[in-house]
Amino acid sequence: MTVPRRRLVPTGVFVGGRRARRGLRPVARRQRRPVNWTAITSAVTVVTAVGALIFTGLSLNATRDQVGIAQAQNAVAEQGQVTDRYSKAVEQIGQRGDDHLQVRLGGVYALERLARDSPRDQPTIIEVLSAFVRTSVETPVEAQGPGAACPQRPVAPDVQAALTVLGRRDATHDGNAHIDLANTCLDKVDLTGANLVGANLVRTHMSGAAMEFADLRDAVLTRANLAGAKLSGANLLNARLLRVDLSKAALGEARLENANLIEALLQGASLYAAHLNGALLSGADLSRADFSGADLTDVDHLRAVTVETHKDQATIGAWW
């Protein structure tokens, strides 16, 4: 049996920088520490996870930046499209002459679609369509001077279309804009169920107009001509009707609470079951007006003319 040779190394001490030999001793074999693979694996996993998180964060930031840039570019492009559509529609409604009627109609409905697609532009569109109506129809007697009168013909189709669009808009996007139809001839116009809240209708001629269930709250109708107009079920709450002409108008079940009807002309008007509580009727001409079933509670009737109506059927409180 062969005995493995053991390597011997000199032993001794150092004297003056030199080793003094005293003999040889065997070299002790160092014991290797066992490798902790579990700890190494865990460390690698942690480092990998941290790297993945950093990479994911950087990727998300880059993606977010790209999305923000894309959204900004899309917003600019969309606004450019809105501007182009608006400009084209305004150009269309500006075309005059009977041979351009269809072009104007297309422009009116293009503006309506634009107001739906871009609600923030609706106030401007209201002003544009109001101006279109005012510049497309004749002005009433008061603005033209003595001897002038509104033409005895129906409202043109493009003007009627503009009024219809104005009347059916989503009023929640109006902002501070109000419909302005002052000093216009709109006799026999169809505004059934139209939203005309806060509208400026000063000196507007709408005799014989169809305005059943129209919303005219807070509207200004001073000196307006609504003779023979159909206003059944209309909401005229807080409306200013000073010196308005409502002779022979149909106002059945109309809401006229707190309305200002001072010096109004209501001869022969039908106010069956109308709500007039708190209305101002000082100096109003109520001859031959029908107030049967009407609520006249707290009505200010100072200097009002004699009323020929069914007194026993009216809710009059202390009015009579």
C-alpha positions as CSV (number, residue, x, y, z in Angstrom):
1,M,0.0,0.0,0.0
2,T,1.4,3.3,-1.1
3,V,1.1,6.1,1.4
4,P,0.6,9.5,-0.2
5,R,3.3,11.8,0.3
6,R,2.6,14.8,2.4
7,R,4.0,18.1,1.4
8,L,6.1,19.6,4.1
9,V,6.7,23.3,4.6
10,P,9.4,24.9,6.7
11,T,8.6,26.1,10.1
12,G,10.3,28.7,12.1
13,V,10.4,32.2,13.0
14,F,11.6,35.3,11.2
15,V,14.8,36.8,12.5
16,G,16.0,40.0,11.0
17,G,13.8,39.5,8.0
18,R,15.0,35.9,7.5
19,R,13.3,32.7,8.5
20,A,15.2,30.6,11.0
21,R,14.6,27.1,10.1
22,R,13.6,24.7,12.9
23,G,12.1,22.0,10.9
24,L,9.3,21.1,8.6
25,R,5.6,20.8,9.4
26,P,2.8,19.4,7.2
27,V,0.4,21.9,5.6
28,A,-3.1,21.7,7.0
29,R,-5.8,21.2,4.3
30,R,-8.4,24.0,4.5
31,Q,-12.0,22.8,4.8
32,R,-14.3,24.3,2.0
33,R,-17.4,26.0,3.3
34,P,-20.6,24.5,1.8
35,V,-22.2,26.7,-0.9
36,N,-25.6,28.2,0.2
37,W,-27.4,27.8,-3.1
38,T,-30.8,28.8,-1.6
39,A,-29.4,32.2,-0.5
40,I,-27.8,32.7,-3.9
41,T,-31.0,31.8,-5.7
42,S,-33.0,34.2,-3.5
43,A,-30.5,37.0,-4.1
44,V,-30.7,36.5,-7.9
45,T,-34.5,36.4,-7.7
46,V,-34.5,39.7,-5.8
47,V,-32.1,41.4,-8.2
48,T,-34.1,40.1,-11.1
49,A,-37.4,41.4,-9.6
50,V,-35.9,44.8,-8.9
51,G,-34.6,45.0,-12.4
52,A,-38.0,44.0,-13.8
53,L,-39.7,46.7,-11.7
54,I,-37.3,49.3,-12.8
55,F,-37.7,48.3,-16.4
56,T,-41.5,48.2,-16.1
57,G,-41.5,51.7,-14.5
58,L,-39.3,53.1,-17.3
59,S,-41.6,51.4,-19.9
60,L,-44.7,52.8,-18.3
61,N,-43.2,56.3,-18.2
62,A,-42.3,56.0,-21.8
63,T,-45.7,54.7,-22.7
64,R,-47.4,57.4,-20.7
65,D,-45.4,60.0,-22.5
66,Q,-46.2,58.5,-25.8
67,V,-49.9,58.4,-24.9
68,G,-49.9,62.0,-23.7
69,I,-48.2,63.1,-27.0
70,A,-50.7,61.1,-29.0
71,Q,-53.7,62.6,-27.1
72,A,-52.3,66.1,-27.6
73,Q,-51.9,65.4,-31.3
74,N,-55.4,64.0,-31.5
75,A,-56.9,67.0,-29.6
76,V,-55.2,69.4,-32.0
77,A,-56.4,67.4,-35.0
78,E,-59.9,67.2,-33.6
79,Q,-60.0,70.9,-32.9
80,G,-58.8,71.5,-36.4
81,Q,-61.6,69.4,-37.8
82,V,-64.1,71.3,-35.6
83,T,-62.8,74.6,-36.9
84,D,-63.0,73.4,-40.5
85,R,-66.6,72.2,-40.0
86,Y,-67.6,75.4,-38.4
87,S,-66.1,77.6,-41.1
88,K,-67.7,75.5,-43.8
89,A,-71.2,75.7,-42.1
90,V,-71.0,79.4,-41.6
91,E,-70.0,79.8,-45.3
92,Q,-73.0,77.7,-46.3
93,I,-75.6,79.7,-44.4
94,G,-74.1,82.9,-45.8
95,Q,-75.1,81.9,-49.3
96,R,-78.0,84.1,-50.4
97,G,-80.7,83.5,-53.0
98,D,-83.4,81.0,-53.6
99,D,-81.0,78.8,-55.6
100,H,-78.9,78.3,-52.5
101,L,-81.7,77.2,-50.1
102,Q,-80.5,73.7,-49.9
103,V,-77.0,74.9,-49.2
104,R,-78.2,77.0,-46.3
105,L,-80.3,74.2,-44.9
106,G,-77.2,72.0,-45.0
107,G,-75.3,74.6,-43.1
108,V,-78.0,75.0,-40.4
109,Y,-78.0,71.2,-39.7
110,A,-74.2,71.0,-39.9
111,L,-74.1,73.6,-37.0
112,E,-76.6,71.6,-35.0
113,R,-74.5,68.4,-35.4
114,L,-71.4,70.4,-34.5
115,A,-73.1,71.7,-31.3
116,R,-73.7,68.1,-30.3
117,D,-70.2,66.9,-31.1
118,S,-68.5,70.0,-29.5
119,P,-70.7,71.3,-26.6
120,R,-68.2,74.0,-25.7
121,D,-68.9,75.6,-29.1
122,Q,-72.7,75.7,-28.6
123,P,-72.8,79.3,-27.2
124,T,-71.2,80.5,-30.4
125,I,-73.5,78.5,-32.5
126,I,-76.5,79.9,-30.7
127,E,-75.3,83.4,-31.5
128,V,-74.6,82.5,-35.1
129,L,-78.0,81.0,-35.7
130,S,-79.8,83.8,-34.0
131,A,-78.0,86.3,-36.2
132,F,-78.9,84.2,-39.2
133,V,-82.6,84.5,-38.4
134,R,-82.4,88.2,-37.6
135,T,-80.6,89.0,-40.9
136,S,-82.8,86.7,-43.0
137,V,-86.3,88.1,-42.2
138,E,-87.9,91.5,-42.3
139,T,-88.1,93.7,-39.2
140,P,-91.4,94.7,-37.6
141,V,-93.2,98.0,-37.8
142,E,-91.5,99.6,-34.8
143,A,-88.1,99.2,-36.4
144,Q,-89.0,100.1,-40.0
145,G,-91.1,103.2,-39.2
146,P,-94.7,104.3,-39.9
147,G,-96.6,102.5,-42.6
148,A,-94.4,99.4,-42.6
149,A,-95.7,96.0,-41.7
150,C,-94.6,92.4,-41.5
151,P,-95.1,90.5,-44.7
152,Q,-98.1,88.2,-44.9
153,R,-96.2,85.1,-45.8
154,P,-94.9,82.0,-44.0
155,V,-91.4,82.0,-42.5
156,A,-88.8,80.7,-45.1
157,P,-87.8,77.0,-44.7
158,D,-84.2,77.8,-43.8
159,V,-85.3,80.3,-41.1
160,Q,-87.8,77.8,-39.7
161,A,-85.0,75.1,-39.7
162,A,-82.7,77.5,-37.7
163,L,-85.5,78.2,-35.2
164,T,-86.2,74.5,-34.8
165,V,-82.5,73.7,-34.2
166,L,-82.4,76.5,-31.6
167,G,-85.5,75.3,-29.9
168,R,-84.4,71.6,-29.5
169,R,-80.8,72.2,-28.4
170,D,-79.4,70.8,-25.2
171,A,-79.7,74.0,-23.0
172,T,-77.3,72.6,-20.4
173,H,-74.4,73.7,-22.7
174,D,-75.7,77.2,-23.4
175,G,-73.3,78.9,-21.0
176,N,-74.1,82.6,-20.9
177,A,-75.6,82.6,-24.4
178,H,-79.3,83.4,-25.0
179,I,-81.4,83.2,-28.1
180,D,-81.8,86.7,-29.6
181,L,-84.7,87.2,-32.0
182,A,-85.6,90.7,-31.2
183,N,-87.2,93.0,-33.8
184,T,-88.0,90.2,-36.3
185,C,-91.1,89.2,-38.2
186,L,-91.8,85.6,-37.4
187,D,-95.6,85.4,-37.9
188,K,-97.1,81.9,-37.9
189,V,-93.8,80.4,-37.0
190,D,-93.8,76.9,-35.5
191,L,-92.1,76.8,-32.1
192,T,-94.1,74.0,-30.6
193,G,-92.3,72.7,-27.5
194,A,-89.3,75.0,-28.2
195,N,-86.8,75.8,-25.4
196,L,-86.8,79.6,-25.4
197,V,-85.7,80.1,-21.8
198,G,-84.4,83.6,-21.3
199,A,-84.8,84.4,-25.0
200,N,-84.8,88.0,-26.2
201,L,-88.1,88.5,-28.0
202,V,-88.5,92.2,-27.6
203,R,-90.8,93.6,-30.3
204,T,-90.8,90.3,-32.1
205,H,-93.9,89.7,-34.2
206,M,-95.2,86.1,-33.8
207,S,-98.9,86.5,-34.4
208,G,-100.6,83.2,-35.1
209,A,-97.5,81.4,-34.0
210,A,-97.7,77.7,-32.9
211,M,-96.0,77.8,-29.4
212,E,-97.9,75.1,-27.5
213,F,-95.8,73.8,-24.5
214,A,-93.0,76.2,-25.4
215,D,-90.6,77.0,-22.5
216,L,-90.5,80.8,-22.2
217,R,-89.4,81.1,-18.6
218,D,-87.6,84.4,-17.9
219,A,-88.0,85.3,-21.6
220,V,-88.3,89.0,-22.5
221,L,-91.3,89.7,-24.7
222,T,-91.8,93.4,-24.1
223,R,-94.0,94.9,-26.9
224,A,-94.0,91.6,-28.7
225,N,-96.9,90.8,-30.9
226,L,-98.4,87.4,-30.1
227,A,-102.0,88.1,-31.3
228,G,-103.7,84.9,-32.0
229,A,-100.7,82.8,-31.0
230,K,-101.3,79.3,-29.6
231,L,-99.6,79.1,-26.2
232,S,-101.6,76.4,-24.5
233,G,-99.5,74.7,-21.9
234,A,-96.6,77.1,-22.4
235,N,-94.3,78.0,-19.5
236,L,-94.1,81.8,-19.1
237,L,-93.0,81.7,-15.5
238,N,-91.3,85.1,-14.6
239,A,-91.6,86.2,-18.3
240,R,-91.6,89.9,-19.0
241,L,-94.7,90.6,-21.1
242,L,-94.9,94.3,-20.6
243,R,-97.3,95.8,-23.2
244,V,-97.3,92.5,-25.2
245,D,-100.2,91.9,-27.6
246,L,-101.9,88.6,-26.7
247,S,-105.3,89.4,-28.1
248,K,-107.2,86.3,-29.0
249,A,-104.2,84.2,-28.0
250,A,-104.8,80.7,-26.7
251,L,-103.2,80.4,-23.2
252,G,-105.1,77.5,-21.8
253,E,-103.3,75.9,-18.8
254,A,-100.3,78.2,-19.5
255,R,-97.8,78.9,-16.6
256,L,-97.9,82.7,-16.0
257,E,-96.9,82.8,-12.3
258,N,-95.2,86.1,-11.5
259,A,-95.3,87.1,-15.1
260,N,-95.2,90.8,-15.9
261,L,-98.3,91.5,-18.0
262,I,-98.6,95.3,-17.2
263,E,-100.5,97.1,-19.9
264,A,-100.7,93.8,-21.9
265,L,-103.5,93.4,-24.5
266,L,-105.5,90.3,-23.6
267,Q,-108.8,91.1,-25.4
268,G,-110.6,87.9,-26.2
269,A,-107.7,85.8,-25.0
270,S,-108.4,82.3,-23.7
271,L,-106.8,81.7,-20.3
272,Y,-108.8,78.7,-19.4
273,A,-107.2,77.0,-16.3
274,A,-104.1,79.2,-16.7
275,H,-101.8,79.7,-13.7
276,L,-101.7,83.5,-13.1
277,N,-101.0,83.6,-9.3
278,G,-98.7,86.5,-8.5
279,A,-98.9,87.9,-12.1
280,L,-98.8,91.7,-12.7
281,L,-101.8,92.8,-14.7
282,S,-101.9,96.5,-13.9
283,G,-103.4,98.5,-16.7
284,A,-103.9,95.3,-18.8
285,D,-106.8,95.2,-21.2
286,L,-108.7,92.0,-20.2
287,S,-112.0,92.7,-22.1
288,R,-113.7,89.5,-23.3
289,A,-110.9,87.4,-21.9
290,D,-111.8,84.0,-20.7
291,F,-110.4,83.3,-17.2
292,S,-112.6,80.3,-16.4
293,G,-110.8,77.8,-14.1
294,A,-107.8,80.1,-13.9
295,D,-105.8,80.6,-10.8
296,L,-105.8,84.4,-10.1
297,T,-104.5,84.3,-6.5
298,D,-102.5,87.3,-5.5
299,V,-102.8,88.9,-8.9
300,D,-102.1,92.6,-9.1
301,H,-105.0,93.9,-11.0
302,L,-104.6,97.6,-10.3
303,R,-106.4,99.7,-13.0
304,A,-107.2,96.6,-15.0
305,V,-110.3,97.0,-17.2
306,T,-113.5,95.1,-16.5
307,V,-113.2,91.4,-17.0
308,E,-116.0,89.6,-18.8
309,T,-115.5,86.0,-17.7
310,H,-117.0,83.2,-15.7
311,K,-116.2,84.5,-12.3
312,D,-117.8,81.6,-10.5
313,Q,-115.4,79.2,-12.1
314,A,-112.1,81.1,-11.5
315,T,-109.9,80.7,-8.5
316,I,-109.6,84.3,-7.6
317,G,-108.8,84.4,-3.9
318,A,-108.8,88.1,-2.9
319,W,-108.4,89.2,-6.5
320,W,-112.1,90.1,-7.2
